[in-house]
């Protein structure tokens, strides 16, 4: 498949590019000139601005999938304004680019929702999902809460609490929805979503993302 990744040099994107290429996909990455050298070898650089659809729409014409990973790093309540000016604004431009380029499948990194905390962040991602739904493009929404990996391991101290909460009927559903996922699980889930596009809109919650291998998981199509 021909796949464009935005946010390709970020925490997940930098690991996703080689994973897609290992499986034989032709991968392009939206990047600014100064970041092109950070892309994985063999990845095609599409020079453009995530906040300006016109800067890259022509370069992705006819792509099979657009994987949108752009977002403010290390989200916190103090970054509420940035969630709208970066996360939501880039999603809006990515939808416009996907429509102009006739992209067949939009893969969107969203967040677990509804949520009692980080409301501005969740609201921006929910609005991003709504924009994609309204576009009519087939889409996959991935909804992790916290992605654990190198440099992002502090939530592991919460694992005993998660273990208990997932086993109590009153907290079971919420504990699973806000569970931890590893960056490796995120990459595998995105690759699986790219390779098995839905006919409409598909939502992958934490339990879906956690599936360790294709054999462990049910098919992701509706």
C-alpha positions as CSV (number, residue, x, y, z in Angstrom):
1,X,0.0,0.0,0.0
2,X,0.9,3.6,-0.4
3,X,0.8,5.2,3.1
4,X,1.4,8.8,4.2
5,X,2.3,9.4,7.9
6,X,2.0,12.8,9.6
7,X,3.8,13.3,12.8
8,X,6.3,10.8,11.5
9,X,9.3,11.8,13.6
10,X,7.4,11.6,16.9
11,X,7.3,9.0,19.5
12,X,5.0,6.6,17.7
13,X,5.7,7.8,14.1
14,X,9.4,7.1,14.3
15,X,8.7,3.5,15.2
16,X,5.8,3.1,12.7
17,X,7.7,4.0,9.6
18,X,10.2,1.1,9.7
19,X,7.4,-1.3,10.7
20,X,5.3,-0.4,7.7
21,X,8.3,-0.6,5.3
22,X,9.3,-4.0,6.7
23,X,5.9,-5.2,5.5
24,X,6.5,-4.0,2.0
25,X,4.5,-0.8,2.0
26,X,5.5,2.4,0.2
27,X,5.7,5.0,3.0
28,X,5.8,8.7,2.7
29,X,6.2,11.1,5.7
30,X,5.0,14.7,5.9
31,X,7.9,16.7,7.3
32,X,9.5,20.1,7.4
33,X,12.8,20.5,5.6
34,X,14.9,20.5,8.8
35,X,13.3,17.2,10.0
36,X,13.6,15.2,6.8
37,X,17.0,13.8,7.8
38,X,15.4,12.2,10.9
39,X,13.2,9.9,8.8
40,X,13.8,6.2,8.6
41,X,16.0,5.2,5.6
42,X,13.8,4.3,2.6
43,X,11.0,6.6,3.6
44,X,9.9,9.3,1.0
45,X,9.9,12.8,2.5
46,X,6.9,15.0,1.6
47,X,7.9,18.5,2.5
48,X,5.0,20.4,3.8
49,X,3.2,21.9,6.8
50,X,0.7,19.9,8.9
51,X,-1.3,23.1,9.4
52,X,-1.6,23.8,5.7
53,X,-3.3,21.1,3.6
54,X,-2.4,22.7,0.3
55,X,1.3,22.3,1.1
56,X,1.1,18.5,0.7
57,X,-2.2,17.4,-0.8
58,X,-0.8,17.0,-4.3
59,X,2.1,15.0,-3.1
60,X,-0.2,12.3,-1.7
61,X,-2.7,12.0,-4.5
62,X,-4.3,8.5,-4.6
63,X,-2.6,7.2,-1.4
64,X,-4.3,4.2,0.2
65,X,-4.0,5.5,3.7
66,X,-3.2,8.6,5.7
67,X,-2.0,8.0,9.2
68,X,-2.4,11.2,11.2
69,X,-0.2,11.3,14.4
70,X,0.3,15.0,14.8
71,X,-0.2,16.3,18.3
72,X,1.2,18.4,21.1
73,X,3.8,16.3,23.0
74,X,3.4,15.5,26.7
75,X,-0.3,16.7,26.9
76,X,-1.3,18.5,30.1
77,X,-4.2,20.8,31.1
78,X,-1.8,23.8,30.7
79,X,-1.7,23.1,27.0
80,X,-5.5,23.5,26.3
81,X,-5.0,26.3,23.7
82,X,-2.4,24.2,21.8
83,X,-4.8,21.3,21.6
84,X,-7.0,23.4,19.4
85,X,-4.4,25.3,17.5
86,X,-2.2,22.2,16.7
87,X,-4.1,18.9,17.4
88,X,-7.5,20.0,16.1
89,X,-6.2,22.4,13.4
90,X,-3.9,19.8,12.0
91,X,-6.7,17.2,11.9
92,X,-8.8,19.7,10.0
93,X,-6.1,20.3,7.4
94,X,-5.3,16.5,7.1
95,X,-9.0,15.9,6.3
96,X,-8.9,18.6,3.6
97,X,-5.7,17.1,2.2
98,X,-7.1,13.6,2.2
99,X,-10.2,14.7,0.4
100,X,-8.2,16.6,-2.2
101,X,-5.9,13.6,-2.7
102,X,-8.7,11.0,-2.8
103,X,-7.1,9.1,0.1
104,X,-9.1,5.9,0.7
105,X,-8.6,5.4,4.5
106,X,-7.9,7.9,7.3
107,X,-6.2,6.4,10.4
108,X,-6.5,8.8,13.3
109,X,-4.7,8.7,16.7
110,X,-7.4,9.8,19.1
111,X,-7.8,9.3,22.8
112,X,-9.9,7.3,25.2
113,X,-13.3,9.0,25.7
114,X,-15.4,10.1,27.5
115,X,-12.9,11.0,30.3
116,X,-13.3,12.9,33.6
117,X,-9.8,14.5,33.2
118,X,-7.9,16.2,30.4
119,X,-11.1,17.6,29.1
120,X,-9.7,20.1,26.6
121,X,-7.5,17.4,25.1
122,X,-10.3,14.9,24.8
123,X,-12.6,17.5,23.4
124,X,-10.1,18.4,20.6
125,X,-9.7,14.8,19.7
126,X,-13.4,14.1,19.7
127,X,-13.9,17.1,17.4
128,X,-11.2,15.7,15.2
129,X,-13.1,12.4,15.0
130,X,-16.3,14.3,14.1
131,X,-14.5,16.1,11.2
132,X,-13.3,12.8,9.8
133,X,-16.7,11.2,10.1
134,X,-18.3,14.1,8.3
135,X,-15.8,13.8,5.5
136,X,-17.2,10.4,4.4
137,X,-13.7,8.9,4.2
138,X,-13.4,5.4,5.6
139,X,-11.6,5.8,8.9
140,X,-10.0,4.0,11.9
141,X,-9.9,5.8,15.2
142,X,-7.4,4.5,17.8
143,X,-8.2,5.5,21.3
144,X,-5.3,4.9,23.8
145,X,-5.0,6.7,27.1
146,X,-1.3,6.5,27.9
147,X,1.3,4.9,25.7
148,X,4.2,3.3,27.7
149,X,7.7,2.9,26.3
150,X,11.2,4.2,26.6
151,X,11.1,7.5,28.4
152,X,7.4,7.0,29.2
153,X,7.5,4.3,31.9
154,X,6.3,6.1,35.1
155,X,2.6,4.8,34.7
156,X,3.9,1.3,35.2
157,X,3.7,1.9,39.0
158,X,0.0,2.0,38.6
159,X,-0.3,-1.6,37.2
160,X,-1.4,-3.1,40.6
161,X,-4.2,-0.6,40.8
162,X,-5.3,-1.3,37.3
163,X,-5.2,-5.0,38.0
164,X,-7.6,-4.5,40.9
165,X,-9.9,-2.0,39.2
166,X,-10.3,-4.2,36.1
167,X,-11.7,-7.0,38.4
168,X,-14.3,-4.9,40.3
169,X,-17.6,-4.8,38.4
170,X,-18.2,-1.1,39.2
171,X,-14.8,0.0,37.7
172,X,-14.1,-2.8,35.2
173,X,-15.2,-0.9,32.0
174,X,-13.5,2.4,32.9
175,X,-10.3,0.6,33.9
176,X,-10.1,-1.2,30.6
177,X,-10.9,2.0,28.6
178,X,-8.2,3.9,30.3
179,X,-5.7,1.1,30.5
180,X,-2.1,1.3,29.5
181,X,-0.8,0.2,26.1
182,X,2.8,-0.1,25.0
183,X,4.3,1.8,22.0
184,X,4.9,-1.6,20.4
185,X,1.2,-2.5,20.7
186,X,0.3,0.9,19.2
187,X,2.5,0.3,16.2
188,X,1.1,-3.1,15.6
189,X,-2.5,-1.8,15.9
190,X,-1.8,0.9,13.4
191,X,-0.2,-1.5,11.0
192,X,-3.1,-3.8,11.3
193,X,-5.6,-1.0,10.7
194,X,-3.7,0.2,7.6
195,X,-3.7,-3.3,6.2
196,X,-7.4,-4.0,6.9
197,X,-9.3,-0.8,6.0
198,X,-12.9,-0.7,7.1
199,X,-15.9,0.2,4.8
200,X,-17.0,2.9,7.2
201,X,-15.7,4.1,10.6
202,X,-14.0,1.7,13.0
203,X,-13.0,2.5,16.6
204,X,-10.2,0.7,18.3
205,X,-10.3,1.0,22.1
206,X,-7.5,0.0,24.5
207,X,-8.5,-3.8,24.6
208,X,-8.3,-3.8,20.7
209,X,-4.9,-2.1,20.7
210,X,-3.5,-4.4,23.3
211,X,-3.9,-7.5,21.1
212,X,-0.4,-8.9,21.0
213,X,-0.4,-10.6,17.6
214,X,-2.8,-11.1,14.7
215,X,-3.6,-14.6,16.0
216,X,-4.7,-13.2,19.3
217,X,-7.0,-10.6,17.8
218,X,-10.4,-10.8,16.2
219,X,-10.6,-9.2,12.7
220,X,-10.6,-5.4,13.0
221,X,-13.0,-4.8,10.2
222,X,-16.7,-4.1,11.3
